[in-house]
Amino acid sequence: MSIWEAVLLGIIQGLTEFLPISSTAHLLVARQLLDHANPRDAFTTAIQLGTLVAVFVYFRSDLYRMCVAVLADMRARRFASRPDSRLFWMMVLATLPVVLCGFAFKDFIKKSLYDSWVIAAAAIAFSILLLAAELTTRRKTGRDNNQVTWRDAILVGLFQTLALIPGASRSGVTITAGLFAGLSRPAAARLSFLLSLPSILGAGLYDAYKERNELFQSDADVRNLLVGATVAGIVGYGSIAWLIGFLKRYSTYGFIVYRILLGLAIFGLVAKG
């Protein structure tokens, strides 16, 4: 992999991680088109650590308030007594399902689901699910950031397990769940981004450690990973800011159409070899 390919993959990762269009699908297709020998290797997961930094930076004020609230509760021997501390524990609760399923089915997912046909089918199927959520939500009555409940966290957490299917899109399925729960689009997106912190951190560090011999085999490999992750973080920060602003005014219908076209395009490319 050349340094320019690492830059390109970083841009793709940063653009697609937070938009509901599946970063995994785009990275795998791009790497296959670039003729990479093993497009499904750990680089595809480890590069997500760059976008993790983008979430930390963008939501640094929220995370600081959560930490302060949790520490205050611990000193007072209370549990989730404040909105910020409740949000922290909601994030923990919502992350448990994907962690358990990820460890239980990781080998099956890597061996059986990282397939172009599966990715294309998932891109289309989950876009239809997002469409269903859009048709059932009411933008004007959607609940805001301060009205997220434990029920919302559980529902979004369960939906997040579907993101283990390549092509499903982690942000896509969690925003879908938030809309089904009755959250406004910006609130659903914010919750989705916050939930990406533990899931991306866990998956990225696990793959980086497990495949460390492959990822850090040479100076060029280390360079490519650092370059790709850095670019992904910079572009990802812009993607977060843009999407939250976009969803305050518009629906996700454009992403739905794009995902259907993406799935059809992948089907076409596979059919043509």
GIPEHU-V172634 format. One record per residue. N is the residue number from 1. PHI is phi in degrees with one decimal (999 if undefined). OMEGA is omega as a letter, one per 20 degrees, with the letter a starting at -180 (NA if undefined). Layout:
n:N phi:PHI omega:OMEGA
n:N phi:PHI omega:OMEGA
//
This chain:
n:1 phi:999 omega:r
n:2 phi:-84.0 omega:a
n:3 phi:-66.1 omega:r
n:4 phi:-71.2 omega:r
n:5 phi:-68.1 omega:r
n:6 phi:-63.5 omega:r
n:7 phi:-63.4 omega:r
n:8 phi:-60.3 omega:a
n:9 phi:-66.5 omega:r
n:10 phi:-64.6 omega:r
n:11 phi:-64.0 omega:r
n:12 phi:-62.6 omega:r
n:13 phi:-61.9 omega:a
n:14 phi:-64.2 omega:r
n:15 phi:-72.9 omega:a
n:16 phi:-101.2 omega:a
n:17 phi:-63.6 omega:a
n:18 phi:-101.8 omega:r
n:19 phi:-76.7 omega:a
n:20 phi:-77.8 omega:a
n:21 phi:-131.4 omega:r
n:22 phi:78.2 omega:r
n:23 phi:-69.5 omega:a
n:24 phi:-60.3 omega:r
n:25 phi:-59.6 omega:a
n:26 phi:-67.9 omega:r
n:27 phi:-66.1 omega:a
n:28 phi:-66.0 omega:r
n:29 phi:-64.4 omega:a
n:30 phi:-61.1 omega:a
n:31 phi:-70.4 omega:r
n:32 phi:-68.9 omega:r
n:33 phi:-66.6 omega:r
n:34 phi:-83.2 omega:r
n:35 phi:63.2 omega:r
n:36 phi:-71.3 omega:a
n:37 phi:-61.7 omega:a
n:38 phi:-135.3 omega:a
n:39 phi:-66.0 omega:a
n:40 phi:-99.0 omega:a
n:41 phi:-73.5 omega:a
n:42 phi:-67.2 omega:r
n:43 phi:-57.3 omega:a
n:44 phi:-61.6 omega:r
n:45 phi:-89.3 omega:a
n:46 phi:-65.0 omega:a
n:47 phi:-64.9 omega:r
n:48 phi:-64.3 omega:r
n:49 phi:-60.7 omega:r
n:50 phi:-66.1 omega:r
n:51 phi:-70.7 omega:r
n:52 phi:-61.5 omega:r
n:53 phi:-61.4 omega:r
n:54 phi:-60.9 omega:r
n:55 phi:-66.4 omega:r
n:56 phi:-58.7 omega:a
n:57 phi:-69.1 omega:a
n:58 phi:-65.0 omega:a
n:59 phi:-103.8 omega:a
n:60 phi:-59.7 omega:r
n:61 phi:-67.2 omega:r
n:62 phi:-62.9 omega:a
n:63 phi:-67.1 omega:r
n:64 phi:-62.6 omega:r
n:65 phi:-63.4 omega:r
n:66 phi:-64.1 omega:r
n:67 phi:-62.7 omega:r
n:68 phi:-62.1 omega:a
n:69 phi:-66.6 omega:r
n:70 phi:-65.7 omega:r
n:71 phi:-63.9 omega:r
n:72 phi:-64.1 omega:r
n:73 phi:-64.0 omega:a
n:74 phi:-64.6 omega:r
n:75 phi:-65.3 omega:a
n:76 phi:-90.3 omega:a
n:77 phi:56.5 omega:r
n:78 phi:-122.3 omega:a
n:79 phi:-127.3 omega:r
n:80 phi:51.2 omega:a
n:81 phi:-86.3 omega:a
n:82 phi:-120.8 omega:a
n:83 phi:-55.9 omega:a
n:84 phi:-69.0 omega:r
n:85 phi:-70.7 omega:r
n:86 phi:-63.3 omega:r
n:87 phi:-62.3 omega:r
n:88 phi:-59.1 omega:a
n:89 phi:-71.0 omega:r
n:90 phi:-65.2 omega:r
n:91 phi:-62.9 omega:r
n:92 phi:-62.0 omega:a
n:93 phi:-61.6 omega:a
n:94 phi:-70.5 omega:a
n:95 phi:-85.8 omega:a
n:96 phi:-55.8 omega:a
n:97 phi:-58.5 omega:a
n:98 phi:-70.1 omega:r
n:99 phi:-65.8 omega:a
n:100 phi:-63.0 omega:a
n:101 phi:-67.6 omega:r
n:102 phi:-62.3 omega:r
n:103 phi:-70.5 omega:a
n:104 phi:-71.1 omega:a
n:105 phi:-118.7 omega:a
n:106 phi:-57.6 omega:a
n:107 phi:-63.8 omega:r
n:108 phi:-62.5 omega:a
n:109 phi:-63.9 omega:a
n:110 phi:-64.2 omega:a
n:111 phi:-83.8 omega:a
n:112 phi:-111.8 omega:a
n:113 phi:-101.2 omega:r
n:114 phi:-80.2 omega:a
n:115 phi:-132.5 omega:a
n:116 phi:-60.3 omega:r
n:117 phi:-65.5 omega:r
n:118 phi:-64.5 omega:a
n:119 phi:-61.0 omega:a
n:120 phi:-64.3 omega:a
n:121 phi:-64.8 omega:a
n:122 phi:-66.6 omega:r
n:123 phi:-58.4 omega:a
n:124 phi:-76.8 omega:a
n:125 phi:-61.1 omega:a
n:126 phi:-78.9 omega:r
n:127 phi:-71.1 omega:r
n:128 phi:-67.2 omega:r
n:129 phi:-65.1 omega:r
n:130 phi:-64.3 omega:r
n:131 phi:-61.2 omega:r
n:132 phi:-61.5 omega:r
n:133 phi:-65.9 omega:r
n:134 phi:-62.7 omega:a
n:135 phi:-71.9 omega:a
n:136 phi:-98.7 omega:a
n:137 phi:-89.3 omega:r
n:138 phi:-124.4 omega:a
n:139 phi:-58.2 omega:a
n:140 phi:-71.3 omega:a
n:141 phi:-103.8 omega:a
n:142 phi:-62.6 omega:a
n:143 phi:-75.0 omega:a
n:144 phi:-93.2 omega:a
n:145 phi:-58.2 omega:a
n:146 phi:-81.8 omega:a
n:147 phi:-113.9 omega:r
n:148 phi:-70.7 omega:a
n:149 phi:-111.3 omega:r
n:150 phi:-61.5 omega:r
n:151 phi:-61.9 omega:r
n:152 phi:-59.8 omega:a
n:153 phi:-62.1 omega:r
n:154 phi:-64.7 omega:a
n:155 phi:-62.8 omega:r
n:156 phi:-64.4 omega:r
n:157 phi:-63.5 omega:r
n:158 phi:-66.2 omega:r
n:159 phi:-64.3 omega:a
n:160 phi:-61.6 omega:r
n:161 phi:-63.5 omega:r
n:162 phi:-65.7 omega:a
n:163 phi:-68.9 omega:r
n:164 phi:-67.8 omega:r
n:165 phi:-80.0 omega:r
n:166 phi:-58.1 omega:a
n:167 phi:99.1 omega:a
n:168 phi:-73.0 omega:a
n:169 phi:79.1 omega:a
n:170 phi:-61.8 omega:r
n:171 phi:-65.9 omega:a
n:172 phi:-63.5 omega:a
n:173 phi:-73.1 omega:r
n:174 phi:-74.5 omega:r
n:175 phi:-65.7 omega:r
n:176 phi:-57.3 omega:r
n:177 phi:-63.1 omega:r
n:178 phi:-62.2 omega:r
n:179 phi:-67.5 omega:r
n:180 phi:-60.2 omega:a
n:181 phi:-73.8 omega:r
n:182 phi:102.1 omega:r
n:183 phi:-78.6 omega:r
n:184 phi:-68.8 omega:a
n:185 phi:-60.7 omega:r
n:186 phi:-61.9 omega:r
n:187 phi:-67.2 omega:r
n:188 phi:-64.0 omega:r
n:189 phi:-67.3 omega:r
n:190 phi:-61.0 omega:r
n:191 phi:-62.6 omega:r
n:192 phi:-60.2 omega:a
n:193 phi:-66.3 omega:r
n:194 phi:-64.2 omega:r
n:195 phi:-70.0 omega:r
n:196 phi:-70.3 omega:a
n:197 phi:-58.3 omega:a
n:198 phi:-68.7 omega:a
n:199 phi:-70.5 omega:r
n:200 phi:-68.0 omega:r
n:201 phi:-60.6 omega:a
n:202 phi:-63.5 omega:a
n:203 phi:-66.0 omega:a
n:204 phi:-65.3 omega:r
n:205 phi:-67.7 omega:r
n:206 phi:-62.5 omega:a
n:207 phi:-68.3 omega:r
n:208 phi:-63.2 omega:r
n:209 phi:-74.1 omega:a
n:210 phi:-64.3 omega:a
n:211 phi:-106.5 omega:a
n:212 phi:-60.3 omega:a
n:213 phi:-65.6 omega:r
n:214 phi:-79.6 omega:a
n:215 phi:-67.9 omega:a
n:216 phi:-112.5 omega:a
n:217 phi:-68.5 omega:a
n:218 phi:-142.4 omega:r
n:219 phi:-61.6 omega:r
n:220 phi:-66.0 omega:r
n:221 phi:-64.2 omega:r
n:222 phi:-63.1 omega:r
n:223 phi:-59.3 omega:a
n:224 phi:-62.8 omega:r
n:225 phi:-66.1 omega:r
n:226 phi:-64.7 omega:r
n:227 phi:-65.4 omega:a
n:228 phi:-61.6 omega:a
n:229 phi:-68.0 omega:r
n:230 phi:-64.5 omega:r
n:231 phi:-63.0 omega:r
n:232 phi:-60.8 omega:r
n:233 phi:-65.5 omega:a
n:234 phi:-65.4 omega:a
n:235 phi:-67.8 omega:a
n:236 phi:-62.8 omega:r
n:237 phi:-59.9 omega:r
n:238 phi:-64.2 omega:r
n:239 phi:-65.2 omega:r
n:240 phi:-61.3 omega:a
n:241 phi:-60.6 omega:a
n:242 phi:-66.2 omega:a
n:243 phi:-66.7 omega:r
n:244 phi:-61.4 omega:r
n:245 phi:-65.7 omega:a
n:246 phi:-63.5 omega:a
n:247 phi:-72.8 omega:r
n:248 phi:-72.6 omega:a
n:249 phi:-120.0 omega:a
n:250 phi:-130.2 omega:r
n:251 phi:-89.4 omega:r
n:252 phi:-98.8 omega:a
n:253 phi:-59.1 omega:r
n:254 phi:-61.8 omega:r
n:255 phi:-67.3 omega:r
n:256 phi:-62.4 omega:r
n:257 phi:-62.4 omega:a
n:258 phi:-60.1 omega:a
n:259 phi:-65.9 omega:r
n:260 phi:-63.9 omega:r
n:261 phi:-64.4 omega:r
n:262 phi:-61.6 omega:r
n:263 phi:-60.3 omega:r
n:264 phi:-65.0 omega:r
n:265 phi:-64.1 omega:r
n:266 phi:-65.7 omega:r
n:267 phi:-55.4 omega:a
n:268 phi:-64.1 omega:r
n:269 phi:-64.8 omega:r
n:270 phi:-67.1 omega:a
n:271 phi:-61.9 omega:r
n:272 phi:-90.2 omega:r
n:273 phi:80.1 omega:NA
//
